[in-house]
């Protein structure tokens, strides 16, 4: 598959291309759907509206080849404000493995690969807090520790945006959202995974009406 063609598409078209090529949805997060390649070696994270994931991609690029960060094969912003990121497929880590990595993160001992990730992640987090609206910070979710097929542990999705605040503002103060995100970056703001999974029809209608008022 030629991933470069994704950069000219929106998230709906990207999902259609993946489906047609035999990829299948293997995960649903708050922001994105995750598709797995037919051979199981890759995943594609596809999001309709994405204010913050680029910071994690930047971390992976800054520390390219780091044993505790995933290999990113392709990343692009999508038409309408979404994002697609193709990376190596990972499996969940055990509770014990997650706890061990959390302890190593907190200790930040010199020479530990986890400490290098923490240092760069904290630097990027400070910069993002000054430049990205509704920035949340570092995400210490234990589920962000995953495992390669060879058993190596990997840190993923280390940052978050305040989604609840964004969507509360969209219904209560839509002009605040309009000021935070350019119109061409929020075309599909009501199509993120969490809204599709959790919102009632009435809530979706209210969100779409609010989004339309600032389109």
Secondary structure, 3 states (H helix, E strand, C coil): CCHHHHHHCCHHHHHHHHHHCCCEEEEECCCEEEEECCCCCEEEEEECCCCCHHHHHHHHHHCCCCCCECCEEEEEECCCCCEEEEEECCEECCHHHHHHHHHHHHHCCCCCHHHHHHHHHHHHHHHHHHHCCCEEEECCCHHHEEECCCCCEEECCCEEECHHHHHHHHHHCHHHHHHHCCHHHCCCHHHCHHHHHHCCHHHHHHHHHHHHHCC
